[in-house]
Amino acid sequence: MEMQEHINATIPVFEVEDSLKEAIHFFTHSTYSHVAVTEKGEFLGLLGEADLDSFQETSLVSEFRYQLEQFSVPPEASWLDVLEVFTRNEANLIPVVDTQGSVLGYYDLNDVVGIFTDMPFFTEPGVILVVARAARDYSFSEIAQIVEGNNTKLLGAFITEIRNEVVQVTLKMSDTNINEVLQTFRRYRYSILFGSVDDQFLEELRERSGYLDKYLNV
């Protein structure tokens, strides 16, 4: 996918010598968490909406230059890179900055999430399964082998949590031979994170997948 197609160049960028009045107006009339600041056209950092109460209309942006936050992404960043920056900085707006320091525009979190939910992992029919195993023992190749070895189609998998040296992996797969897949995961000492009774588990799994499909189709 071409992330650069989603760069938003309509959101303002402020110069360090601008009045904070414009920044105050920007934050009070939007839901964005940050906005970029440049010095002579070169990216300097970001003002954060969290500092809004400290802003004075008669002050200059330069008075906050040492409090500017430092994060951005290059134009060639992948959607995973962009999501990571959003998460690490608790932001919903990220500037896209080229090698010369020019701000090309922004990535809006809503747009990036929209790209994510349009992926086949979410749009293709199937069921969601969450498994867990010790970080030292889990293997993506083994997970794929377990699913596909039971003639079930693996549509996608990613790590959703690592805690106390246990890795949690979310899978999406076709809804064929699910019981066999579950039994094989248990034989390979993976924990299934939705109960222990197969029939009850399968029914809940189908319901949850149905809710997800309905949500994504709204």
N, CA, C and O of each residue as an XYZ file, in Angstrom:
872
protein
N       0.842     -1.186      0.000
C       0.000      0.000      0.000
C       0.881      1.239      0.000
O       1.981      1.228      0.551
N       0.396      2.301     -0.616
C       1.146      3.548     -0.712
C       0.706      4.497      0.399
O      -0.316      5.174      0.286
N       1.488      4.535      1.468
C       1.129      5.402      2.589
C       1.118      6.872      2.186
O       0.322      7.650      2.713
N       1.994      7.263      1.254
C       2.102      8.671      0.894
C       0.823      9.232      0.303
O       0.607     10.444      0.316
N      -0.025      8.357     -0.214
C      -1.310      8.811     -0.744
C      -2.198      9.397      0.350
O      -3.152     10.120      0.064
N      -1.883      9.085      1.590
C      -2.725      9.509      2.714
C      -2.133     10.682      3.490
O      -2.623     11.022      4.567
N      -1.098     11.294      2.959
C      -0.546     12.492      3.607
C      -1.539     13.644      3.457
O      -1.985     13.956      2.353
N      -1.870     14.261      4.570
C      -2.804     15.389      4.590
C      -2.001     16.696      4.623
O      -1.329     17.003      5.608
N      -2.085     17.451      3.532
C      -1.306     18.693      3.429
C      -2.154     19.926      3.718
O      -1.707     21.046      3.473
N      -3.369     19.746      4.235
C      -4.255     20.884      4.493
C      -4.173     21.380      5.933
O      -4.698     22.448      6.247
N      -3.519     20.617      6.813
C      -3.411     20.994      8.225
C      -2.229     21.956      8.374
O      -1.180     21.724      7.774
N      -2.372     23.015      9.149
C      -1.324     24.047      9.201
C      -0.028     23.598      9.870
O       0.004     22.645     10.649
N       1.028     24.316      9.538
C       2.336     24.187     10.181
C       2.703     25.588     10.662
O       2.556     26.551      9.909
N       3.173     25.720     11.887
C       3.482     27.034     12.442
C       4.985     27.294     12.453
O       5.794     26.389     12.656
N       5.328     28.552     12.230
C       6.722     28.983     12.355
C       6.999     29.345     13.812
O       6.099     29.783     14.529
N       8.226     29.163     14.240
C       8.584     29.375     15.634
C       8.364     30.821     16.069
O       8.186     31.085     17.259
N       8.374     31.755     15.128
C       8.157     33.155     15.471
C       6.691     33.581     15.357
O       6.368     34.756     15.535
N       5.799     32.619     15.058
C       4.366     32.933     15.006
C       3.824     33.173     16.406
O       4.411     32.750     17.402
N       2.686     33.865     16.458
C       1.991     34.058     17.730
C       1.285     32.769     18.131
O       0.820     32.011     17.279
N       1.212     32.535     19.420
C       0.492     31.365     19.915
C      -1.015     31.490     19.694
O      -1.747     30.514     19.861
N      -1.476     32.660     19.328
C      -2.905     32.856     19.103
C      -3.439     31.882     18.060
O      -4.514     31.307     18.232
N      -2.676     31.697     16.966
C      -3.114     30.793     15.914
C      -3.104     29.342     16.380
O      -3.990     28.563     16.026
N      -2.108     28.984     17.169
C      -2.042     27.619     17.694
C      -3.201     27.350     18.650
O      -3.784     26.266     18.645
N      -3.524     28.341     19.463
C      -4.669     28.209     20.373
C      -5.937     27.982     19.567
O      -6.748     27.117     19.899
N      -6.104     28.759     18.510
C      -7.287     28.615     17.651
C      -7.314     27.215     17.028
O      -8.368     26.583     16.956
N      -6.157     26.739     16.583
C      -6.087     25.413     15.966
C      -6.542     24.325     16.936
O      -7.373     23.486     16.587
N      -6.004     24.337     18.140
C      -6.334     23.282     19.095
C      -7.774     23.374     19.590
O      -8.417     22.346     19.804
N      -8.282     24.573     19.772
C      -9.647     24.716     20.293
C     -10.708     24.423     19.231
O     -11.877     24.226     19.563
N     -10.309     24.394     17.963
C     -11.276     24.119     16.895
C     -10.967     22.805     16.166
O     -11.413     22.595     15.038
N     -10.210     21.935     16.812
C      -9.934     20.621     16.243
C      -9.791     19.624     17.381
O      -9.807     19.996     18.554
N      -9.652     18.367     17.023
C      -9.443     17.322     18.036
C      -8.025     16.766     17.961
O      -7.750     15.695     18.501
N      -7.133     17.479     17.300
C      -5.769     16.981     17.124
C      -4.922     17.177     18.378
O      -5.116     18.123     19.142
N      -3.981     16.259     18.566
C      -3.143     16.271     19.769
C      -1.891     17.118     19.605
O      -1.328     17.580     20.597
N      -1.447     17.330     18.377
C      -0.183     18.018     18.134
C      -0.254     18.824     16.839
O      -1.139     18.622     16.007
N       0.684     19.725     16.695
C       0.853     20.447     15.439
C       2.338     20.789     15.281
O       3.032     21.070     16.258
N       2.808     20.759     14.036
C       4.242     20.925     13.767
C       4.659     22.387     13.810
O       3.893     23.295     13.486
N       5.914     22.576     14.227
C       6.535     23.904     14.261
C       7.825     23.838     13.439
O       8.588     22.879     13.544
N       8.058     24.867     12.622
C       9.292     24.946     11.826
C      10.057     26.210     12.181
O       9.507     27.161     12.737
N      11.333     26.195     11.845
C      12.169     27.376     11.966
C      12.817     27.612     10.606
O      13.648     26.823     10.155
N      12.427     28.708      9.961
C      12.876     29.010      8.606
C      12.589     27.847      7.661
O      13.397     27.504      6.798
N      11.400     27.249      7.854
C      10.951     26.185      6.972
C      11.432     24.797      7.316
O      11.063     23.837      6.640
N      12.261     24.659      8.364
C      12.792     23.352      8.741
C      12.121     22.866     10.025
O      11.969     23.624     10.983
N      11.728     21.610     10.029
C      11.006     21.039     11.166
C      11.796     21.188     12.459
O      12.973     20.836     12.534
N      11.112     21.725     13.485
C      11.750     21.967     14.776
C      11.190     21.060     15.859
O      11.927     20.632     16.748
N       9.901     20.760     15.799
C       9.260     19.934     16.814
C       7.760     20.126     16.762
O       7.223     20.657     15.790
N       7.081     19.687     17.822
C       5.626     19.774     17.848
C       5.119     20.411     19.132
O       5.589     20.108     20.229
N       4.158     21.291     18.967
C       3.375     21.762     20.107
C       2.350     20.701     20.447
O       1.776     20.071     19.558
N       2.120     20.503     21.743
C       1.139     19.523     22.178
C      -0.105     20.185     22.746
O      -0.017     21.179     23.466
N      -1.248     19.636     22.423
C      -2.514     20.169     22.936
C      -2.545     20.131     24.460
O      -3.244     20.927     25.088
N      -1.792     19.214     25.056
C      -1.749     19.102     26.518
C      -1.201     20.363     27.174
O      -1.458     20.604     28.354
N      -0.441     21.183     26.419
C       0.120     22.421     26.969
C      -0.779     23.628     26.735
O      -0.406     24.757     27.052
N      -1.956     23.389     26.184
C      -2.829     24.497     25.781
C      -3.101     25.477     26.919
O      -3.149     26.686     26.691
N      -3.277     24.978     28.128
C      -3.585     25.863     29.255
C      -2.447     26.831     29.566
O      -2.658     27.846     30.230
N      -1.243     26.521     29.089
C      -0.087     27.387     29.345
C       0.099     28.451     28.266
O       0.907     29.366     28.426
N      -0.648     28.330     27.165
C      -0.457     29.252     26.046
C      -1.100     30.613     26.336
O      -2.185     30.695     26.910
N      -0.415     31.659     25.931
C      -0.950     33.013     26.007
C      -1.000     33.582     24.585
O      -0.034     33.472     23.829
N      -2.131     34.189     24.233
C      -2.296     34.677     22.860
C      -1.221     35.683     22.463
O      -0.866     35.780     21.288
N      -0.711     36.416     23.412
C       0.279     37.453     23.096
C       1.702     36.912     23.039
O       2.627     37.636     22.670
N       1.884     35.642     23.402
C       3.219     35.043     23.404
C       3.544     34.471     22.025
O       2.664     34.288     21.184
N       4.825     34.196     21.818
C       5.266     33.579     20.578
C       5.499     32.084     20.790
O       5.767     31.631     21.903
N       5.392     31.335     19.701
C       5.669     29.909     19.762
C       7.083     29.665     20.287
O       7.333     28.665     20.960
N       7.996     30.567     19.984
C       9.395     30.411     20.385
C       9.574     30.274     21.885
O      10.566     29.704     22.340
N       8.620     30.793     22.667
C       8.727     30.678     24.119
C       8.596     29.221     24.578
O       8.946     28.886     25.710
N       8.089     28.360     23.684
C       7.920     26.937     24.013
C       8.892     26.057     23.239
O       8.743     24.835     23.226
N       9.875     26.654     22.600
C      10.740     25.867     21.724
C      11.460     24.737     22.453
O      11.749     23.705     21.848
N      11.751     24.912     23.732
C      12.458     23.862     24.455
C      11.501     22.822     25.048
O      11.930     21.860     25.685
N      10.219     23.029     24.831
C       9.221     22.045     25.261
C       8.608     21.317     24.076
O       7.720     20.482     24.249
N       9.076     21.627     22.878
C       8.531     20.971     21.695
C       8.852     19.476     21.720
O       9.963     19.072     22.065
N       7.874     18.674     21.354
C       8.077     17.226     21.299
C       8.741     16.849     19.982
O       8.559     17.513     18.962
N       9.512     15.772     20.027
C      10.333     15.410     18.878
C       9.922     14.048     18.312
O      10.485     13.020     18.688
N       8.968     14.046     17.431
C       8.669     12.819     16.690
C       8.083     13.180     15.332
O       7.410     14.199     15.175
N       8.351     12.334     14.370
C       7.871     12.508     12.998
C       8.149     11.209     12.261
O       8.750     10.293     12.824
N       7.723     11.118     11.015
C       8.049      9.965     10.178
C       8.542     10.456      8.825
O       8.126     11.523      8.373
N       9.417      9.702      8.172
C       9.860     10.065      6.821
C       8.797      9.644      5.805
O       7.928      8.835      6.130
N       8.849     10.172      4.596
C       7.839      9.829      3.581
C       7.787      8.338      3.256
O       6.734      7.818      2.887
N       8.919      7.654      3.391
C       8.969      6.235      3.019
C       8.521      5.303      4.146
O       8.582      4.084      3.983
N       8.075      5.839      5.282
C       7.665      5.008      6.421
C       6.506      4.093      6.032
O       5.603      4.498      5.301
N       6.542      2.859      6.528
C       5.446      1.918      6.296
C       4.310      2.202      7.270
O       4.481      2.947      8.235
N       3.146      1.604      7.011
C       2.008      1.841      7.902
C       2.293      1.308      9.300
O       1.784      1.852     10.279
N       3.110      0.239      9.413
C       3.469     -0.276     10.733
C       4.353      0.711     11.483
O       4.183      0.918     12.685
N       5.305      1.322     10.767
C       6.155      2.346     11.379
C       5.307      3.508     11.893
O       5.516      4.009     12.998
N       4.352      3.921     11.073
C       3.496      5.053     11.434
C       2.653      4.720     12.666
O       2.540      5.532     13.584
N       2.067      3.531     12.681
C       1.261      3.132     13.839
C       2.100      3.093     15.113
O       1.627      3.466     16.186
N       3.342      2.643     14.988
C       4.223      2.591     16.157
C       4.484      3.987     16.711
O       4.489      4.181     17.927
N       4.702      4.960     15.828
C       4.939      6.337     16.278
C       3.681      6.903     16.937
O       3.769      7.583     17.959
N       2.528      6.629     16.363
C       1.273      7.059     16.994
C       1.188      6.513     18.419
O       0.889      7.248     19.360
N       1.454      5.227     18.561
C       1.299      4.570     19.859
C       2.313      5.071     20.880
O       1.954      5.363     22.020
N       3.578      5.170     20.477
C       4.633      5.583     21.405
C       4.422      6.997     21.932
O       4.809      7.307     23.058
N       3.812      7.848     21.125
C       3.694      9.256     21.492
C       2.280      9.679     21.872
O       2.025     10.859     22.114
N       1.359      8.714     21.923
C      -0.025      8.996     22.288
C      -0.550     10.189     21.491
O      -1.118     11.132     22.044
N      -0.343     10.120     20.191
C      -0.705     11.215     19.297
C      -1.767     10.755     18.312
O      -1.927      9.555     18.086
N      -2.494     11.698     17.724
C      -3.402     11.363     16.625
C      -3.058     12.130     15.349
O      -3.809     12.110     14.373
N      -1.908     12.806     15.377
C      -1.424     13.528     14.206
C       0.103     13.462     14.198
O       0.748     13.784     15.196
N       0.672     13.048     13.081
C       2.128     12.907     12.971
C       2.607     13.641     11.725
O       2.060     13.428     10.643
N       3.621     14.505     11.853
C       4.156     15.173     10.667
C       5.024     14.228      9.836
O       5.731     13.368     10.360
N       4.941     14.424      8.532
C       5.789     13.674      7.598
C       6.897     14.628      7.164
O       6.632     15.663      6.554
N       8.135     14.273      7.481
C       9.274     15.188      7.299
C      10.306     14.537      6.377
O      10.733     13.406      6.612
N      10.704     15.263      5.323
C      11.684     14.706      4.394
C      13.109     14.940      4.891
O      13.308     15.510      5.964
N      14.083     14.509      4.126
C      15.480     14.573      4.565
C      16.004     16.000      4.669
O      17.020     16.238      5.323
N      15.325     16.953      4.031
C      15.721     18.363      4.136
C      15.062     19.062      5.317
O      15.322     20.237      5.578
N      14.194     18.321      6.038
C      13.524     18.903      7.189
C      12.224     19.585      6.849
O      11.620     20.217      7.716
N      11.770     19.477      5.607
C      10.507     20.100      5.213
C       9.332     19.238      5.664
O       9.375     18.013      5.546
N       8.285     19.878      6.180
C       7.077     19.165      6.581
C       6.184     19.028      5.352
O       5.666     20.018      4.836
N       6.010     17.797      4.891
C       5.223     17.541      3.682
C       3.732     17.488      3.971
O       2.909     17.613      3.065
N       3.394     17.303      5.231
C       1.996     17.176      5.641
C       1.932     16.305      6.877
O       2.902     16.203      7.627
N       0.799     15.684      7.085
C       0.588     14.878      8.292
C      -0.103     13.562      7.959
O      -0.789     13.431      6.945
N       0.100     12.595      8.846
C      -0.748     11.411      8.872
C      -1.742     11.580     10.016
O      -1.367     11.873     11.151
N      -3.011     11.389      9.690
C      -4.098     11.447     10.663
C      -4.365     10.015     11.133
O      -4.498      9.108     10.312
N      -4.443      9.810     12.449
C      -4.637      8.464     12.991
C      -5.881      7.798     12.418
O      -5.856      6.602     12.125
N      -6.962      8.543     12.253
C      -8.190      7.951     11.719
C      -7.981      7.395     10.320
O      -8.514      6.338      9.982
N      -7.204      8.103      9.505
C      -6.933      7.634      8.145
C      -6.104      6.353      8.166
O      -6.358      5.431      7.390
N      -5.114      6.297      9.053
C      -4.237      5.126      9.117
C      -5.003      3.914      9.641
O      -4.817      2.805      9.139
N      -5.858      4.108     10.641
C      -6.682      3.002     11.141
C      -7.620      2.519     10.039
O      -7.887      1.323      9.922
N      -8.116      3.454      9.234
C      -8.969      3.075      8.113
C      -8.244      2.179      7.131
O      -8.826      1.224      6.616
N      -6.964      2.476      6.860
C      -6.154      1.631      5.984
C      -6.028      0.235      6.591
O      -6.160     -0.776      5.901
N      -5.771      0.207      7.891
C      -5.566     -1.058      8.592
C      -6.807     -1.940      8.512
O      -6.698     -3.134      8.233
N      -7.985     -1.365      8.753
C      -9.205     -2.162      8.784
C      -9.702     -2.539      7.391
O     -10.607     -3.362      7.257
N      -9.117     -1.945      6.361
C      -9.447     -2.350      4.994
C      -8.630     -3.545      4.528
O      -8.851     -4.055      3.430
N      -7.694     -3.994      5.346
C      -6.850     -5.115      4.958
C      -7.649     -6.419      4.971
O      -8.639     -6.536      5.693
N      -7.215     -7.402      4.166
C      -7.923     -8.682      4.126
C      -8.062     -9.357      5.480
O      -9.008    -10.111      5.707
N      -7.105     -9.084      6.398
C      -7.216     -9.682      7.735
C      -8.576     -9.370      8.350
O      -9.151    -10.203      9.050
N      -9.089     -8.165      8.085
C     -10.364     -7.760      8.657
C     -11.532     -7.971      7.703
O     -12.640     -8.266      8.151
N     -11.313     -7.828      6.414
C     -12.434     -7.841      5.468
C     -12.809     -9.233      4.979
O     -13.966     -9.467      4.629
N     -11.851    -10.168      4.948
C     -12.157    -11.513      4.488
C     -12.964    -12.265      5.548
O     -12.685    -12.125      6.739
N     -13.959    -13.060      5.139
C     -14.716    -13.845      6.120
C     -13.833    -14.895      6.771
O     -12.952    -15.461      6.124
N     -14.065    -15.153      8.043
C     -13.280    -16.133      8.780
C     -13.507    -15.981     10.261
O     -14.419    -15.273     10.687
N     -12.685    -16.640     11.047
C     -12.813    -16.578     12.505
C     -11.512    -16.075     13.116
O     -10.426    -16.264     12.567
N     -11.656    -15.432     14.261
C     -10.512    -14.923     15.008
C     -10.171    -15.903     16.126
O     -11.057    -16.368     16.843
N      -8.907    -16.208     16.270
C      -8.432    -17.097     17.320
C      -7.245    -16.433     18.008
O      -6.372    -15.875     17.343
N      -7.211    -16.490     19.341
C      -6.097    -15.921     20.092
C      -5.431    -17.038     20.886
O      -6.074    -17.735     21.671
N      -4.117    -17.192     20.663
C      -3.359    -18.223     21.365
C      -2.201    -17.570     22.107
O      -1.805    -16.446     21.799
N      -1.670    -18.282     23.080
C      -0.553    -17.741     23.863
C       0.437    -18.846     24.181
O       0.075    -20.013     24.334
N       1.704    -18.444     24.276
C       2.761    -19.385     24.639
C       3.953    -18.598     25.156
O       4.072    -17.401     24.892
N       4.828    -19.257     25.883
C       6.033    -18.610     26.399
C       6.829    -18.017     25.239
O       6.956    -18.625     24.177
N       7.359    -16.819     25.467
C       8.060    -16.102     24.403
C       9.220    -16.922     23.835
O       9.512    -16.827     22.643
N       9.872    -17.711     24.655
C      11.028    -18.483     24.185
C      10.618    -19.677     23.332
O      11.458    -20.267     22.652
N       9.321    -20.045     23.362
C       8.886    -21.277     22.690
C       8.013    -21.057     21.463
O       7.910    -21.950     20.622
N       7.376    -19.882     21.336
C       6.426    -19.728     20.235
C       7.180    -19.545     18.919
O       8.336    -19.120     18.901
N       6.500    -19.874     17.820
C       7.108    -19.748     16.494
C       6.007    -19.464     15.484
O       5.006    -20.178     15.432
N       6.194    -18.415     14.677
C       5.199    -18.110     13.652
C       5.131    -19.228     12.616
O       4.050    -19.564     12.132
N       6.273    -19.799     12.278
C       6.247    -20.883     11.295
C       5.484    -22.086     11.836
O       4.769    -22.759     11.093
N       5.636    -22.355     13.129
C       4.905    -23.458     13.755
C       3.417    -23.164     13.781
O       2.603    -24.047     13.510
N       3.053    -21.927     14.107
C       1.646    -21.531     14.126
C       1.021    -21.722     12.745
O      -0.075    -22.267     12.620
N       1.730    -21.268     11.709
C       1.226    -21.430     10.343
C       1.090    -22.906      9.989
O       0.120    -23.304      9.344
N       2.061    -23.722     10.409
C       2.032    -25.155     10.117
C       0.838    -25.821     10.795
O       0.186    -26.680     10.202
N       0.550    -25.426     12.037
C      -0.581    -26.000     12.763
C      -1.887    -25.698     12.040
O      -2.725    -26.582     11.864
N      -2.059    -24.443     11.619
C      -3.302    -24.053     10.947
C      -3.410    -24.728      9.589
O      -4.410    -25.384      9.296
N      -2.393    -24.569      8.765
C      -2.468    -25.058      7.395
C      -2.348    -26.581      7.323
O      -2.819    -27.200      6.369
N      -1.713    -27.186      8.343
C      -1.632    -28.641      8.392
C      -2.973    -29.297      8.622
O      -3.129    -30.497      8.395
N      -3.946    -28.517      9.073
C      -5.313    -29.011      9.260
C      -6.230    -28.548      8.130
O      -7.450    -28.495      8.286
N      -5.617    -28.211      6.983
C      -6.370    -27.783      5.801
C      -7.266    -26.576      6.084
O      -8.383    -26.471      5.577
N      -6.740    -25.676      6.905
C      -7.430    -24.429      7.207
C      -6.575    -23.284      6.662
O      -5.350    -23.300      6.775
N      -7.232    -22.306      6.080
C      -6.511    -21.206      5.444
C      -6.174    -20.135      6.473
O      -7.068    -19.615      7.141
N      -4.893    -19.802      6.606
C      -4.459    -18.735      7.508
C      -4.506    -17.406      6.767
O      -3.809    -17.225      5.768
N      -5.326    -16.473      7.253
C      -5.504    -15.178      6.593
C      -4.583    -14.107      7.165
O      -4.346    -13.086      6.520
N      -4.066    -14.331      8.360
C      -3.167    -13.343      8.955
C      -2.893    -13.663     10.410
O      -3.653    -14.392     11.048
N      -1.797    -13.113     10.938
C      -1.435    -13.319     12.345
C      -0.523    -12.199     12.786
O       0.345    -11.760     12.032
N      -0.719    -11.734     14.010
C       0.190    -10.741     14.560
C       0.195    -10.817     16.082
O      -0.764    -11.280     16.699
N       1.285    -10.355     16.671
C       1.420    -10.354     18.128
C       0.608     -9.192     18.695
O       0.808     -8.041     18.306
N      -0.302     -9.494     19.608
C      -1.132     -8.455     20.202
C      -0.732     -8.109     21.630
O      -1.163     -7.088     22.167
N       0.092     -8.955     22.248
C       0.529     -8.626     23.613
C       1.724     -9.480     23.994
O       1.799    -10.655     23.634
N       2.655     -8.886     24.720
C       3.746     -9.636     25.362
C       3.769     -9.207     26.820
O       4.001     -8.040     27.137
N       3.523    -10.168     27.701
C       3.479     -9.834     29.125
C       4.018    -11.011     29.926
O       3.663    -12.164     29.682
N       4.887    -10.695     30.890
C       5.466    -11.733     31.758
C       6.045    -12.880     30.934
O       5.871    -14.054     31.262
N       6.738    -12.510     29.858
C       7.419    -13.474     28.988
C       6.463    -14.447     28.307
O       6.852    -15.551     27.927
N       5.212    -14.027     28.157
C       4.226    -14.811     27.413
C       3.763    -13.984     26.223
O       3.410    -12.814     26.371
N       3.767    -14.600     25.037
C       3.367    -13.919     23.811
C       1.934    -14.306     23.468
O       1.573    -15.483     23.475
N       1.130    -13.300     23.171
C      -0.247    -13.522     22.738
C      -0.331    -13.218     21.243
O       0.042    -12.129     20.807
N      -0.820    -14.175     20.461
C      -0.884    -14.035     19.014
C      -2.342    -14.131     18.568
O      -3.054    -15.068     18.929
N      -2.770    -13.156     17.786
C      -4.117    -13.158     17.224
C      -4.047    -13.651     15.785
O      -3.255    -13.157     14.983
N      -4.884    -14.628     15.475
C      -4.919    -15.227     14.142
C      -6.288    -15.011     13.523
O      -7.291    -14.924     14.230
N      -6.324    -14.925     12.206
C      -7.585    -15.032     11.495
C      -7.445    -16.140     10.473
O      -6.441    -16.221      9.765
N      -8.456    -16.994     10.398
C      -8.393    -18.153      9.519
C      -9.780    -18.475      8.979
O     -10.792    -17.976      9.471
N      -9.799    -19.310      7.968
C     -11.087    -19.772      7.462
C     -11.767    -20.616      8.531
O     -11.116    -21.085      9.465
N     -13.073    -20.809      8.395
C     -13.835    -21.471      9.462
C     -13.960    -22.985      9.255
O     -14.899    -23.603      9.758
N     -13.016    -23.583      8.516
C     -13.039    -25.027      8.310
C     -12.068    -25.710      9.271
O     -10.979    -25.206      9.544
N     -12.492    -26.874      9.780
C     -11.635    -27.720     10.631
C     -11.104    -26.990     11.860
O      -9.996    -27.265     12.320
N     -11.897    -26.060     12.390
C     -11.420    -25.276     13.540
C     -11.171    -26.166     14.757
O     -10.208    -25.955     15.495
N     -12.032    -27.155     14.967
C     -11.849    -28.024     16.130
C     -10.503    -28.741     16.063
O      -9.805    -28.866     17.069
N     -10.144    -29.215     14.858
C      -8.854    -29.885     14.688
C      -7.698    -28.918     14.946
O      -6.687    -29.293     15.540
N      -7.857    -27.668     14.492
C      -6.826    -26.651     14.735
C      -6.647    -26.441     16.236
O      -5.522    -26.390     16.731
N      -7.764    -26.318     16.958
C      -7.693    -26.104     18.407
C      -6.982    -27.257     19.102
O      -6.111    -27.042     19.945
N      -7.357    -28.481     18.746
C      -6.743    -29.645     19.387
C      -5.242    -29.698     19.106
O      -4.457    -30.081     19.973
N      -4.848    -29.311     17.891
C      -3.427    -29.337     17.549
C      -2.665    -28.270     18.334
O      -1.565    -28.526     18.824
N      -3.250    -27.070     18.454
C      -2.593    -26.034     19.258
C      -2.387    -26.525     20.689
O      -1.337    -26.277     21.281
N      -3.362    -27.205     21.239
C      -3.225    -27.696     22.611
C      -2.132    -28.762     22.701
O      -1.381    -28.807     23.676
N      -2.047    -29.611     21.690
C      -0.997    -30.635     21.704
C       0.390    -30.007     21.655
O       1.350    -30.545     22.207
N       0.479    -28.861     20.986
C       1.758    -28.149     20.902
C       1.956    -27.182     22.079
O       2.863    -26.349     22.064
N       1.096    -27.308     23.093
C       1.209    -26.560     24.346
C       0.965    -25.052     24.176
O       1.559    -24.237     24.882
N       0.094    -24.696     23.240
C      -0.384    -23.316     23.147
C      -1.650    -23.204     23.993
O      -2.478    -24.115     24.004
N      -1.795    -22.090     24.699
C      -3.016    -21.827     25.449
C      -4.032    -21.146     24.533
O      -3.691    -20.225     23.790
N      -5.282    -21.608     24.593
C      -6.367    -20.968     23.864
C      -7.040    -20.011     24.849
O      -7.428    -20.432     25.939
N      -7.183    -18.752     24.494
C      -7.589    -17.743     25.468
C      -9.091    -17.499     25.539
O      -9.528    -16.428     25.959
N      -9.891    -18.501     25.126
C     -11.345    -18.332     25.191
C     -12.044    -19.537     25.795
O     -13.011    -20.026     25.211
N     -11.602    -20.029     26.928
C     -12.295    -21.131     27.577
C     -11.742    -22.482     27.147
O     -10.811    -22.557     26.345
N     -12.328    -23.558     27.692
C     -11.747    -24.888     27.485
C     -12.708    -25.879     26.836
O     -12.273    -26.941     26.391
N     -13.994    -25.568     26.771
C     -14.955    -26.504     26.177
C     -15.069    -26.188     24.694
O     -15.453    -25.079     24.321
N     -14.737    -27.157     23.846
C     -14.618    -26.902     22.418
C     -15.904    -26.361     21.792
O     -15.873    -25.359     21.078
N     -17.045    -27.029     22.059
C     -18.284    -26.594     21.422
C     -18.640    -25.180     21.843
O     -19.018    -24.353     21.014
N     -18.518    -24.906     23.136
C     -18.811    -23.569     23.652
C     -17.823    -22.554     23.083
O     -18.200    -21.443     22.709
N     -16.565    -22.948     23.024
C     -15.546    -22.063     22.482
C     -15.827    -21.725     21.022
O     -15.744    -20.566     20.615
N     -16.159    -22.751     20.238
C     -16.411    -22.530     18.816
C     -17.607    -21.605     18.599
O     -17.590    -20.743     17.721
N     -18.642    -21.797     19.412
C     -19.815    -20.943     19.264
C     -19.478    -19.493     19.595
O     -19.889    -18.573     18.887
N     -18.719    -19.295     20.689
C     -18.332    -17.938     21.058
C     -17.409    -17.332     20.015
O     -17.491    -16.139     19.721
N     -16.530    -18.155     19.455
C     -15.613    -17.691     18.424
C     -16.383    -17.198     17.205
O     -16.079    -16.141     16.653
N     -17.379    -17.969     16.793
C     -18.181    -17.569     15.629
C     -18.955    -16.284     15.913
O     -19.061    -15.411     15.051
N     -19.502    -16.174     17.145
C     -20.235    -14.964     17.500
C     -19.330    -13.740     17.459
O     -19.703    -12.704     16.909
N     -18.129    -13.863     18.048
C     -17.197    -12.741     18.072
C     -16.783    -12.354     16.657
O     -16.661    -11.169     16.348
N     -16.568    -13.336     15.808
C     -16.188    -13.051     14.430
C     -17.334    -12.367     13.702
O     -17.122    -11.474     12.881
N     -18.564    -12.802     14.019
C     -19.724    -12.160     13.413
C     -19.849    -10.713     13.831
O     -20.154     -9.854     13.004
N     -19.617    -10.427     15.108
C     -19.668     -9.046     15.584
C     -18.613     -8.202     14.890
O     -18.876     -7.063     14.505
N     -17.397     -8.772     14.728
C     -16.330     -8.030     14.073
C     -16.702     -7.720     12.629
O     -16.498     -6.602     12.156
N     -17.256     -8.726     11.920
C     -17.649     -8.496     10.524
C     -18.723     -7.432     10.429
O     -18.674     -6.589      9.533
N     -19.709     -7.450     11.346
C     -20.755     -6.434     11.326
C     -20.175     -5.051     11.592
O     -20.555     -4.074     10.946
N     -19.242     -4.975     12.559
C     -18.619     -3.688     12.889
C     -17.873     -3.115     11.686
O     -17.978     -1.928     11.376
N     -17.114     -3.990     11.015
C     -16.301     -3.526      9.888
C     -17.144     -3.175      8.675
O     -16.693     -2.444      7.792
N     -18.364     -3.691      8.627
C     -19.240     -3.408      7.489
C     -20.176     -2.238      7.730
O     -20.957     -1.875      6.850
N     -20.106     -1.636      8.934
C     -20.961     -0.474      9.239
C     -20.524      0.717      8.378
O     -21.109      1.796      8.474
